[in-house]
Amino acid sequence: MEPLHAITLTIGLFVLTFFNPGANLFVVVQTSLASGSRAGMLTGLGVALGDAVYSGLGLFGMATLITQCEGIFSFIKIVGGLYLLWFAYKSMNKQAEPHSHALQQPLSAPWYIFFRRGLITDLSNPQTVLFFISIFSVTLSPNTPTWAKLSAWLGIVLSSVIWRVFLSQAFSLPAVRRTYASMQRIASRAIGVVIGAFAIKLIYEGLTRRSL
């Protein structure tokens, strides 16, 4: 496969995953709705860093490490799942706020709180690296030039950043946040339930060491 074709196909397959909602998407959306674009963007950048880490591991042949360190990755799943479960609980129990307060005073927590939230959410699912390996096994080969592999990795990271920034901006628009504020309790609980389901799945897989 030609290097440019391999790069385009690799990035394209990754972009397709954006349309398969997961914990990463819901955490960025919930943060943007509840705390504004800055918080959502920082959370999204944390997710993008997680994608950079796992795609890098997959790109540079770390499959052996995964199979030999099953216990470590199970531990990551359990810890990450517990964190998501806590986040889901906080989301479901968030008190409704007046519209003006929710719109004019987004949560002004330190930047690393939101960045860490996105990073932990992404890294809590270590089987993501297996997904990247499956993509690379189709699009790349031992003969693929190093520059092409690095370009594919950079394309994945850049695509991840652009998508998460877009989500943070779209779901922090005044009209969107007004709608959210008017039904905050229901919306927060619904998103919390979804994130909680992902959390329970991760914890279960970690305890039973499934999907690794």
URMOLIN-V391285 format. One record per pair of residues at least 12 apart in sequence whose ideal C-beta (glycine too) atoms are under 10 Angstrom apart, sorted by the first residue. I is the first residue (numbers start at 1). J is the second residue. Records with the same first field share a line. If there is no record, write none. Layout:
BEGIN
I = J  J
END
This chain:
BEGIN
1 = 138  139  140  141  143  144  148
2 = 144  148
3 = 140  143  144  145  147  148  149  151  152
4 = 148  151
5 = 139  148
6 = 136  138  139  140  141  144  145  148  149  151  152
7 = 139  140  144  147  148  149  150  151  152  153  154  155  156
8 = 139  151  152  155
9 = 135  138  139  140  152
10 = 55  59  132  135  136  138  139  140  144  148  149  151  152  153  155  156
11 = 135  139  151  152  153  154  155  156  158  159
12 = 135  139  155  159
13 = 131  132  134  135  136  138  139  156
14 = 51  55  131  132  135  139  152  155  156  157  159  160  163
15 = 155  156  159  160  162  163
16 = 135
17 = 51  128  131  135  159  160  163
18 = 159  160  162  163  164  166  167
21 = 194  198
22 = 121  122  125  128  194  195  198
23 = 47  80  81  84  87  88  121  122  124  125  194  195  196  197  198  199  201  202
24 = 43  44  46  47  48  50  51  118  121  122  124  125  128  160  163  164  167  198
25 = 44  47  121  163  164  167  194
26 = 84  87  88  91  121  190  191  192  194  195  197  198
27 = 40  43  44  46  47  84  87  88  91  114  117  118  120  121  122  191  195  198
28 = 40  41  42  43  44  45  46  47  114  117  118  121  163  164  165  166  167  168  171
29 = 43  44  167  168  170  171  172  176  180  187  191  194
30 = 43  87  88  90  91  94  117  171  180  187  188  190  191  192  194  195
31 = 43  44  46  87  91  106  107  113  114  117  118  121  167  168  171  172
32 = 44  106  114  164  167  168  169  170  171  172  173  176  177  180
33 = 102  106  168  171  172  176  177  179  180  181  184  187  188  191
34 = 90  91  94  97  102  106  107  171  172  177  180  181  184  187  188  191
35 = 102  105  106  107  108  109  113  114  168  172  177
36 = 102  103  104  105  106  107  108  168  171  172  177
37 = 106  165  167  168  169  170  171  172  173  177
38 = 106  107  108  111  114  168  172
39 = 106  107  108  109  111  113  114  115  117  118  168  172
40 = 106  114  118  164  165  167  168  169  170  171  172
41 = 111  114  115  118  161  164  165  166  167  168  169  172
42 = 109  110  111  112  113  114  115  116  117  118  164  168
43 = 113  114  115  116  117  118  119  121  122  164  167  168
44 = 114  115  118  160  161  162  163  164  165  166  167  168  169
45 = 111  114  115  118  119  160  161  164  165  168
46 = 112  113  114  115  116  117  118  119  120  121  122  123  164
47 = 115  117  118  119  120  121  122  123  160  161  163  164  167
48 = 118  119  122  156  157  158  159  160  161  162  163  164  165
49 = 115  118  119  122  123  157  160  161
50 = 118  119  120  121  122  123  124  125  126  128  160
51 = 122  123  128  132  153  156  157  159  160  161  163  164
52 = 122  153  154  156  157  158  160  161
53 = 119  122  123  126  128  129  157
54 = 122  123  125  126  127  128  129  130  131  132  133  156
55 = 128  129  131  132  133  135  136  152  153  154  155  156  157  160
56 = 129  132  150  153  156  157
57 = 126  128  129  130  132  133
58 = 128  129  130  131  132  133  134  135  136  137  140  153  156
59 = 129  132  133  135  136  140  149  150  152  153  156
60 = 136  149  153
61 = 133  136  142
62 = 129  132  133
63 = 129  130  133  136  137
65 = 129
66 = 126  127  129  130  133  212
67 = 130  212
69 = 126  212
70 = 126  209  212
71 = 206  209  212
72 = 126
73 = 125  126  127  129  130  205  206  209  211  212
74 = 126  202  205  206  207  208  209  210  211  212
75 = 126  206
76 = 120  123  124  125  126  127  202  206
77 = 123  124  125  126  127  199  201  202  203  204  205  206  207  209  210  211  212
78 = 124  202  203  204  205  206  207
79 = 120  123  124  202  203  206
80 = 120  121  122  123  124  125  126  198  199  202  203  206
81 = 124  125  196  198  199  200  201  202  203  204  205  206  207
82 = 124  199  202  203  206
83 = 116  117  120  121  123  124  199  202
84 = 117  120  121  124  125  195  196  197  198  199  200  201  202  203
85 = 192  195  196  197  198  199  200  202  203
86 = 196  199
87 = 117  120  121  191  192  195  196  199
88 = 188  189  191  192  193  194  195  196  197  198  199  200
89 = 192  195  196  199
90 = 188  192
91 = 187  188  189  190  191  192  193  194  195  196
92 = 185  188  189  190  191  192  193  195  196
93 = 185  188  189  192
94 = 184  185  187  188  189  192
95 = 184  185  188
96 = 181  182  183  184  185  186  188
97 = 181  184
98 = 181
99 = 177  178  180  181  182  184
100 = 178  181
101 = 181
102 = 177  178  180  181  182  184
103 = 172  174  177  178  180  181
104 = 174
106 = 172  177
114 = 168
118 = 164
121 = 195  198  199
122 = 160
124 = 198  199  202  203  206
125 = 198  201  202  205  211
126 = 202  205  206  211  212
127 = 202  205  210  211  212
130 = 211  212
132 = 153  156
135 = 152  156
136 = 149  152  153
139 = 152
140 = 152
END
